[in-house]
Amino acid sequence: MLRFKCLVLVESGHSLAAPRVHRYPFAMDTVFDLWFTREYDHREDTELHIGIYASERDALAAVKALKEKPGFSDYPDGFDVIPTKLGLTGWQDGFVTSIGPPPKDAAGEAFDLPGWLQ
């Protein structure tokens, strides 16, 4: 399953060993966006925006502090650290709404995609 978050393509199904950290060359105008996602078969997924950090080290320290807390400890591989450039305007080509395949028990789900995917 693929997801779009902050214009970064994120692949689900990673190792339980560590949070995903998307590695790119970083400049001083890069921050580290921390998300937690838990996927369910029988209900809507949980997606939590944890915070934005000045360094990868700070984001990973937050993961370490949270991973044993209730809810997070049940799904320790749900953390994503996403480098994000400051001042970058996303969705510059607009967006389109598409009806996707049926999620779980629903008849179909509408979701928005970047305009450049048309």
VOZARO-379787 format. One record per residue: residue number from 1; residue in one letter; x, y, z of N, C-alpha, C in turn. Coordinates in Angstrom, 1 decimal, padded with zeros to 4 digits. Atoms other than C-alpha are relative to their C-alpha. Example, Ala and Ser with C-alpha at 12.3 -4.5 7.8 and 13.67 -1.06 7.14 Angstrom:
2
+-----+------+--------+--------+--------+--------+--------+--------+--------+--------+--------+
: seq : type :    nxx :    nyy :    nzz :   caxx :   cayy :   cazz :    cxx :    cyy :    czz :
+-----+------+--------+--------+--------+--------+--------+--------+--------+--------+--------+
:   1 :    A :  000.9 : -001.2 :  000.0 :  012.3 : -004.5 :  007.8 :  000.9 :  001.2 :  000.0 :
:   2 :    S : -000.9 : -001.1 :  000.0 :  013.7 : -001.1 :  007.1 : -000.8 :  001.1 :  000.8 :
+-----+------+--------+--------+--------+--------+--------+--------+--------+--------+--------+
//
This chain:
118
+-----+------+--------+--------+--------+--------+--------+--------+--------+--------+--------+
: seq : type :    nxx :    nyy :    nzz :   caxx :   cayy :   cazz :    cxx :    cyy :    czz :
+-----+------+--------+--------+--------+--------+--------+--------+--------+--------+--------+
:   1 :    M :  000.8 : -001.2 :  000.0 :  000.0 :  000.0 :  000.0 :  000.9 :  001.2 :  000.0 :
:   2 :    L : -000.8 : -001.2 :  000.0 :  001.4 :  003.4 : -000.9 : -000.8 :  001.2 :  000.5 :
:   3 :    R :  000.6 : -001.1 : -000.5 :  000.6 :  006.7 :  000.8 :  000.7 :  001.3 : -000.4 :
:   4 :    F : -000.6 : -001.3 :  000.2 :  001.2 :  010.4 :  000.1 : -000.1 :  000.7 :  001.3 :
:   5 :    K :  000.0 : -000.8 : -001.2 :  002.2 :  012.5 :  003.0 :  001.0 :  001.1 : -000.3 :
:   6 :    C : -000.9 : -001.2 :  000.2 :  003.7 :  016.0 :  002.6 :  000.7 : -000.1 : -001.3 :
:   7 :    L : -000.5 :  000.2 :  001.3 :  004.3 :  015.2 : -001.1 :  001.2 : -001.0 :  000.0 :
:   8 :    V : -001.0 :  001.1 : -000.1 :  006.6 :  012.3 : -000.1 : -000.7 : -001.3 : -000.1 :
:   9 :    L :  000.6 :  001.3 :  000.2 :  005.7 :  008.8 : -001.3 :  000.6 : -000.9 :  001.1 :
:  10 :    V : -000.4 :  000.8 : -001.1 :  005.8 :  006.5 :  001.7 : -000.5 : -001.4 : -000.2 :
:  11 :    E :  000.4 :  001.4 :  000.2 :  005.7 :  002.7 :  001.4 : -000.3 : -000.6 :  001.4 :
:  12 :    S :  000.3 :  000.7 : -001.3 :  004.0 :  000.7 :  004.2 :  000.6 : -001.4 : -000.1 :
:  13 :    G : -000.5 :  001.4 :  000.0 :  005.2 : -002.7 :  005.3 :  001.5 :  000.0 :  000.3 :
:  14 :    H : -001.4 : -000.1 : -000.3 :  008.6 : -001.7 :  006.7 :  000.3 : -000.9 :  001.2 :
:  15 :    S : -000.5 :  000.8 : -001.1 :  010.7 : -003.5 :  009.3 : -000.5 :  000.6 :  001.4 :
:  16 :    L :  000.4 : -000.4 : -001.3 :  009.7 : -003.4 :  013.0 :  001.2 :  000.6 :  000.7 :
:  17 :    A : -001.2 : -000.4 : -000.7 :  013.3 : -002.6 :  013.9 :  000.2 :  001.5 :  000.3 :
:  18 :    A : -000.3 : -001.5 : -000.2 :  013.3 :  001.2 :  013.5 : -001.1 :  000.8 : -000.8 :
:  19 :    P :  000.9 : -000.8 :  000.8 :  011.1 :  004.0 :  012.3 :  000.6 :  000.3 : -001.4 :
:  20 :    R : -000.5 : -000.4 :  001.3 :  011.3 :  004.9 :  008.6 :  000.5 :  001.4 :  000.0 :
:  21 :    V : -000.6 : -001.3 :  000.2 :  013.6 :  007.8 :  007.9 :  000.3 :  000.1 : -001.4 :
:  22 :    H : -000.2 : -000.2 :  001.4 :  013.5 :  009.1 :  004.4 :  001.2 :  000.8 : -000.2 :
:  23 :    R : -001.3 : -000.6 :  000.0 :  017.0 :  010.0 :  003.6 :  000.2 :  000.8 : -001.4 :
:  24 :    Y : -000.3 : -000.9 :  001.2 :  017.8 :  012.9 :  001.2 :  001.1 :  000.9 :  000.5 :
:  25 :    P : -001.0 : -001.0 : -000.4 :  020.6 :  015.5 :  001.2 : -000.7 :  001.2 :  000.7 :
:  26 :    F :  000.7 : -001.0 : -000.8 :  019.6 :  018.0 :  003.9 :  000.7 :  001.4 :  000.0 :
:  27 :    A : -000.6 : -001.4 : -000.1 :  020.1 :  021.8 :  003.9 : -000.5 :  000.5 :  001.3 :
:  28 :    M :  000.4 : -000.7 : -001.2 :  019.6 :  024.2 :  006.8 : -001.5 :  000.3 :  000.0 :
:  29 :    D :  001.5 : -000.3 :  000.1 :  016.0 :  024.8 :  005.6 : -000.8 : -001.3 :  000.1 :
:  30 :    T :  000.8 :  001.2 : -000.1 :  014.9 :  021.2 :  006.3 : -000.3 : -000.3 :  001.4 :
:  31 :    V :  000.5 :  000.4 : -001.3 :  012.8 :  020.1 :  009.2 : -000.4 : -001.5 : -000.1 :
:  32 :    F :  000.3 :  001.4 :  000.0 :  011.8 :  016.6 :  010.2 : -001.4 : -000.2 :  000.6 :
:  33 :    D :  001.4 :  000.2 : -000.3 :  008.1 :  015.8 :  010.3 : -000.3 : -001.4 :  000.5 :
:  34 :    L :  000.2 :  001.4 : -000.6 :  007.1 :  012.9 :  012.6 : -001.5 : -000.3 :  000.0 :
:  35 :    W :  001.4 :  000.5 :  000.1 :  003.9 :  010.9 :  011.9 :  000.0 : -001.4 :  000.7 :
:  36 :    F :  000.3 :  001.4 : -000.5 :  002.4 :  007.8 :  013.5 : -001.2 : -000.5 : -000.8 :
:  37 :    T :  001.2 :  000.5 :  000.7 :  000.1 :  005.6 :  011.4 : -000.2 : -001.5 :  000.5 :
:  38 :    R :  000.4 :  001.4 : -000.3 : -001.7 :  002.4 :  012.5 : -001.1 : -000.4 : -001.0 :
:  39 :    E :  000.9 :  000.5 :  001.0 : -003.5 :  000.5 :  009.8 : -000.9 : -001.1 :  000.6 :
:  40 :    Y :  001.0 :  001.0 : -000.5 : -006.7 : -001.6 :  010.6 : -000.7 : -000.6 : -001.2 :
:  41 :    D :  000.8 :  000.7 :  001.1 : -008.6 : -004.1 :  008.5 : -001.4 :  000.3 :  000.2 :
:  42 :    H :  001.5 : -000.2 : -000.3 : -012.0 : -003.3 :  010.1 : -000.5 :  001.4 :  000.3 :
:  43 :    R :  000.4 : -001.4 : -000.3 : -012.0 :  000.5 :  010.6 :  001.0 :  000.9 : -000.7 :
:  44 :    E : -000.9 : -001.0 :  000.5 : -010.4 :  003.7 :  009.5 :  001.3 :  000.0 :  000.7 :
:  45 :    D : -001.3 :  000.0 : -000.6 : -006.7 :  003.9 :  010.1 :  000.2 :  001.2 :  000.9 :
:  46 :    T : -000.4 : -001.1 : -000.9 : -005.2 :  006.1 :  012.8 :  001.2 :  000.7 : -000.6 :
:  47 :    E : -001.2 : -000.7 :  000.5 : -002.9 :  008.8 :  011.5 :  000.1 :  001.2 :  000.9 :
:  48 :    L : -000.2 : -001.0 : -001.0 : -001.4 :  011.1 :  014.1 :  001.3 :  000.8 : -000.4 :
:  49 :    H : -001.2 : -000.9 :  000.2 :  000.9 :  014.1 :  013.4 :  000.6 :  000.3 :  001.3 :
:  50 :    I : -000.6 : -000.1 : -001.3 :  003.3 :  014.0 :  016.3 :  000.7 :  001.3 :  000.2 :
:  51 :    G : -000.6 : -001.3 : -000.1 :  005.4 :  017.1 :  015.6 :  001.0 :  000.2 : -001.1 :
:  52 :    I : -001.0 : -000.4 :  001.0 :  008.0 :  018.9 :  013.5 :  001.3 :  000.4 :  000.8 :
:  53 :    Y : -001.2 : -000.1 : -000.7 :  011.6 :  018.8 :  014.6 :  001.1 :  000.7 : -000.8 :
:  54 :    A : -001.1 : -000.7 :  000.7 :  014.7 :  020.8 :  013.8 :  001.1 : -000.9 : -000.5 :
:  55 :    S : -001.0 :  001.0 :  000.4 :  016.9 :  017.7 :  013.5 : -000.6 : -001.4 :  000.0 :
:  56 :    E :  000.4 :  001.4 :  000.0 :  016.6 :  014.0 :  012.7 :  000.2 : -000.6 :  001.4 :
:  57 :    R : -000.3 :  000.5 : -001.4 :  018.1 :  013.3 :  016.1 : -001.1 :  000.4 :  000.9 :
:  58 :    D :  001.1 : -000.4 : -000.8 :  015.3 :  015.3 :  017.8 : -001.2 : -000.9 : -000.3 :
:  59 :    A :  001.1 :  000.8 :  000.4 :  012.7 :  013.4 :  015.8 :  000.1 : -001.4 :  000.5 :
:  60 :    L : -000.2 :  001.4 : -000.5 :  014.2 :  010.0 :  016.7 : -000.1 : -000.1 :  001.5 :
:  61 :    A :  000.1 : -000.1 : -001.5 :  014.4 :  011.1 :  020.4 : -001.5 :  000.0 :  000.3 :
:  62 :    A :  001.5 :  000.0 : -000.2 :  010.6 :  011.7 :  020.2 : -000.5 : -001.4 : -000.2 :
:  63 :    V :  000.4 :  001.3 :  000.2 :  010.1 :  008.3 :  018.8 :  000.4 : -000.9 :  001.1 :
:  64 :    K : -000.5 :  000.8 : -001.2 :  012.2 :  006.7 :  021.6 : -000.9 :  000.3 :  001.2 :
:  65 :    A :  000.8 : -000.3 : -001.2 :  010.1 :  008.6 :  024.2 : -001.4 : -000.5 : -000.1 :
:  66 :    L :  001.4 :  000.4 :  000.2 :  006.8 :  007.6 :  022.7 : -000.2 : -001.5 : -000.2 :
:  67 :    K :  000.2 :  001.4 :  000.5 :  007.3 :  004.0 :  021.5 : -000.4 : -001.0 :  001.1 :
:  68 :    E :  000.5 :  000.9 : -001.1 :  006.6 :  002.5 :  024.9 : -001.3 :  000.5 :  000.6 :
:  69 :    K :  001.3 : -000.6 : -000.5 :  003.5 :  004.6 :  025.6 : -001.2 : -000.8 : -000.5 :
:  70 :    P :  001.2 :  000.7 :  000.4 :  000.0 :  003.2 :  025.4 : -000.4 :  000.4 : -001.4 :
:  71 :    G :  000.4 : -000.2 :  001.4 : -001.2 :  002.8 :  021.8 :  001.2 : -000.1 : -000.9 :
:  72 :    F : -001.2 :  000.1 :  000.8 :  002.2 :  003.4 :  020.3 :  000.7 : -001.3 :  000.2 :
:  73 :    S : -000.7 :  001.3 : -000.3 :  003.6 :  000.3 :  022.0 : -000.6 : -001.2 : -000.7 :
:  74 :    D :  000.7 :  001.1 :  000.7 :  001.0 : -001.8 :  020.3 :  000.3 : -000.1 : -001.5 :
:  75 :    Y : -000.4 :  000.0 :  001.5 :  002.3 : -000.8 :  016.8 :  001.3 :  000.8 : -000.1 :
:  76 :    P : -001.3 : -000.8 :  000.0 :  006.0 :  000.2 :  017.2 :  000.5 :  000.3 : -001.4 :
:  77 :    D : -000.6 : -000.3 :  001.4 :  006.6 :  000.2 :  013.4 : -000.8 :  001.1 : -000.7 :
:  78 :    G :  000.9 : -001.0 :  000.6 :  004.0 :  003.0 :  012.9 :  000.6 :  001.4 : -000.2 :
:  79 :    F : -000.6 : -001.3 :  000.0 :  006.4 :  005.9 :  013.1 :  000.7 :  000.3 : -001.4 :
:  80 :    D : -000.6 : -000.5 :  001.2 :  007.6 :  007.9 :  010.0 :  000.7 :  001.3 :  000.3 :
:  81 :    V : -000.7 : -001.3 :  000.0 :  010.2 :  010.6 :  010.0 :  000.2 :  000.5 : -001.4 :
:  82 :    I :  000.0 : -000.5 :  001.3 :  009.8 :  012.7 :  006.9 :  000.8 :  001.3 : -000.1 :
:  83 :    P : -000.7 : -001.3 :  000.2 :  012.4 :  015.4 :  005.9 : -000.9 :  000.9 : -000.9 :
:  84 :    T :  000.8 : -000.9 :  000.7 :  010.5 :  018.4 :  004.8 :  000.7 :  001.4 : -000.2 :
:  85 :    K : -000.6 : -001.3 :  000.2 :  011.8 :  021.6 :  003.2 : -000.9 :  001.1 :  000.4 :
:  86 :    L :  000.8 : -001.1 : -000.4 :  010.7 :  024.8 :  004.7 : -000.3 :  000.9 : -001.2 :
:  87 :    G :  000.4 : -001.0 :  001.0 :  008.9 :  027.3 :  002.5 : -000.4 : -000.6 : -001.3 :
:  88 :    L :  000.4 :  000.7 :  001.2 :  008.1 :  024.7 : -000.1 : -001.6 : -000.1 : -000.1 :
:  89 :    T :  001.4 :  000.1 :  000.2 :  004.5 :  025.1 : -001.4 : -000.4 : -001.3 : -000.7 :
:  90 :    G :  000.5 :  001.3 :  000.6 :  002.9 :  021.7 : -002.0 : -001.2 :  000.2 : -000.8 :
:  91 :    W :  001.2 :  000.1 :  000.8 :  000.1 :  020.8 : -004.3 : -000.1 :  001.2 : -001.0 :
:  92 :    Q :  000.0 : -001.1 :  000.9 :  001.2 :  023.5 : -006.8 : -000.8 : -000.2 : -001.3 :
:  93 :    D :  000.8 :  000.3 :  001.2 : -000.6 :  021.8 : -009.7 : -001.5 : -000.3 :  000.4 :
:  94 :    G :  001.4 :  000.2 : -000.4 : -003.9 :  021.6 : -007.7 : -000.1 : -001.5 :  000.4 :
:  95 :    F :  000.3 :  001.4 : -000.3 : -005.6 :  018.3 : -007.0 : -001.2 : -000.5 : -000.7 :
:  96 :    V :  001.1 :  000.6 :  000.6 : -008.1 :  015.9 : -008.4 : -000.6 : -001.0 :  001.0 :
:  97 :    T :  000.7 :  000.9 : -000.9 : -010.7 :  013.8 : -006.5 : -000.3 : -001.3 : -000.8 :
:  98 :    S :  000.2 :  001.3 :  000.7 : -010.8 :  010.1 : -007.4 : -000.7 : -001.0 :  000.9 :
:  99 :    I :  000.7 :  001.0 : -000.8 : -012.9 :  007.2 : -006.3 :  000.9 : -001.2 : -000.1 :
: 100 :    G : -000.9 :  001.1 :  000.0 : -010.6 :  004.4 : -005.2 : -000.7 : -001.4 :  000.2 :
: 101 :    P :  000.6 :  001.3 : -000.3 : -011.1 :  000.7 : -004.6 : -000.6 : -000.1 :  001.4 :
: 102 :    P :  000.7 :  000.0 : -001.3 : -013.4 : -000.3 : -001.7 :  001.0 : -000.3 :  001.1 :
: 103 :    P : -000.8 :  000.3 : -001.2 : -011.5 :  000.0 :  001.6 : -000.8 : -000.8 :  001.0 :
: 104 :    K :  000.7 :  000.8 : -001.1 : -012.4 : -002.6 :  004.2 : -001.4 : -000.4 : -000.4 :
: 105 :    D :  001.4 :  000.4 :  000.3 : -016.2 : -002.9 :  004.1 : -000.8 :  001.0 : -000.7 :
: 106 :    A :  000.7 : -001.1 :  000.7 : -017.1 :  000.3 :  002.2 : -000.2 : -000.3 : -001.5 :
: 107 :    A :  000.2 :  000.2 :  001.4 : -018.4 :  000.5 : -001.3 :  001.1 :  000.7 : -000.9 :
: 108 :    G : -001.1 : -000.7 :  000.7 : -015.6 :  002.9 : -002.3 :  000.4 :  001.2 :  000.8 :
: 109 :    E : -000.5 : -001.1 : -000.8 : -013.6 :  005.8 : -001.0 :  000.5 :  001.1 : -000.9 :
: 110 :    A : -000.6 : -001.2 :  000.8 : -012.9 :  009.3 : -002.4 :  001.2 :  000.4 :  000.7 :
: 111 :    F : -001.3 : -000.5 : -000.5 : -009.4 :  010.6 : -002.0 :  000.5 :  001.0 : -001.0 :
: 112 :    D : -000.6 : -001.1 :  000.9 : -007.5 :  013.6 : -003.3 :  001.5 : -000.4 : -000.3 :
: 113 :    L : -001.4 :  000.3 :  000.5 : -004.3 :  013.2 : -005.3 :  000.6 :  001.3 : -000.6 :
: 114 :    P : -000.6 : -001.2 :  000.6 : -001.8 :  015.8 : -006.5 : -000.4 :  000.1 : -001.5 :
: 115 :    G :  000.4 : -000.2 :  001.4 : -002.8 :  017.3 : -009.9 :  000.9 : -000.6 : -001.0 :
: 116 :    W : -000.9 :  000.6 :  001.0 :  000.3 :  016.1 : -011.6 : -000.1 : -001.5 : -000.2 :
: 117 :    L :  000.3 :  001.5 :  000.2 : -000.9 :  012.5 : -011.2 : -001.1 : -000.3 : -001.1 :
: 118 :    Q :  001.1 :  000.2 :  001.0 : -003.7 :  013.1 : -013.8 :  000.5 : -000.7 : -001.2 :
+-----+------+--------+--------+--------+--------+--------+--------+--------+--------+--------+
//
